[in-house]
Amino acid sequence: MFTPIRTARLVLRPVTMADLDDVYAYQRRPDVCRWMLGNEPRTLAESRESVSLMTREDGLRAEGDVLTLSAETGGRVAGTVELVWRSETDRDAEIGFVFNPEFAGRGLATEAVTALLRWGFEEFGLHRVHGRCHAGNEASARLMARVGMRCEARHVESYLFRGQWADRLVFALLNREWRSAARGAEG
Ligand SMILES: CC(C)(COP(=O)(O)OP(=O)(O)OC[C@H]1O[C@@H](n2cnc3c(N)ncnc32)[C@H](O)[C@@H]1OP(=O)(O)O)[C@@H](O)C(=O)NCCC(=O)NCCS
């Protein structure tokens, strides 16, 4: 059982089917899917399937597992954050996030991602967390930079995005960088 993470404004906890209405409220929006490969605005039935899948992503037990957490505030799910355990040997995971634009611009995604990084490094013992986004996804790139992740690569025309070659940015943060930033913040 994953113990929920509490931050100043959020509770991060595993997804339940009761989250369906809140998740569908943003999965149905074209602006939310704009930069996400393979994601088109979802029907309610598609969201139900997606939420059902996320309810099973409740812990990192083996390489390849996904941990998806609902970021709840004031009784509503503002978005989800996830960690995909890419390599057990390299202790490397990939971070992901999707938030409802209704909740944008208040730093809630930043708060959720920071809390998940803390869990990944300090509780789970990761060596490295990386994140990838379409080079045009400025909000995503800004978020990763804001939480202290380094932009360490731009893979030029590295993948087909809706029929066009697209650049992908890779951001990353190491455990030692996280800890030294945390020490700096403590003064
Ligand atoms: C990526 C995504 C989560 C970013 O959302 P966001 O609203 O920009 O992020 P936050 O909630 O952290 O808010 C940050 C903004 O609030 C502002 N802000 C206000 N109070 C803040 C606080 N206490 N802390 C941090 N930022 C704060 C920041 O300045 C920032 O504004 P800016 O973007 O104009 O610089 C969102 O755009 C999204 O879900 N996009 C669709 C899905 C997607 O593309 N996911 C990524 C796939 S790779």
The ligand as an ORCA input file, in Angstrom:
! r2SCAN-3c Opt
* xyz 0 1
  C       2.847     20.631    -17.988
  C       1.781     21.189    -17.057
  C       1.476     20.223    -15.927
  C       2.311     22.511    -16.471
  O       1.269     23.174    -15.780
  P       1.492     24.617    -15.135
  O       0.195     25.157    -14.728
  O       2.343     25.442    -16.061
  O       2.391     24.264    -13.860
  P       2.188     24.694    -12.351
  O       0.879     24.222    -11.843
  O       3.394     24.251    -11.634
  O       2.147     26.273    -12.423
  C       3.295     26.993    -12.826
  C       2.920     28.390    -13.201
  O       2.289     29.001    -12.080
  C       3.096     30.085    -11.586
  N       3.057     29.968    -10.118
  C       2.193     30.627     -9.341
  N       2.368     30.283     -8.049
  C       3.388     29.381     -8.015
  C       4.017     28.655     -6.979
  N       3.635     28.770     -5.709
  N       4.992     27.787     -7.301
  C       5.400     27.629     -8.581
  N       4.817     28.288     -9.614
  C       3.812     29.169     -9.332
  C       4.464     29.889    -12.202
  O       5.145     31.102    -12.362
  C       4.125     29.251    -13.528
  O       3.700     30.230    -14.427
  P       4.354     30.334    -15.916
  O       4.077     29.032    -16.600
  O       3.645     31.483    -16.521
  O       5.804     30.510    -15.731
  C       0.471     21.507    -17.863
  O       0.765     22.466    -18.840
  C      -0.146     20.279    -18.511
  O      -0.754     19.455    -17.859
  N      -0.030     20.181    -19.852
  C      -0.715     19.129    -20.598
  C      -0.144     17.760    -20.395
  C       1.302     17.682    -20.800
  O       1.704     18.194    -21.845
  N       2.085     17.013    -19.952
  C       3.496     16.831    -20.169
  C       3.768     15.793    -21.181
  S       5.528     15.723    -21.479
*
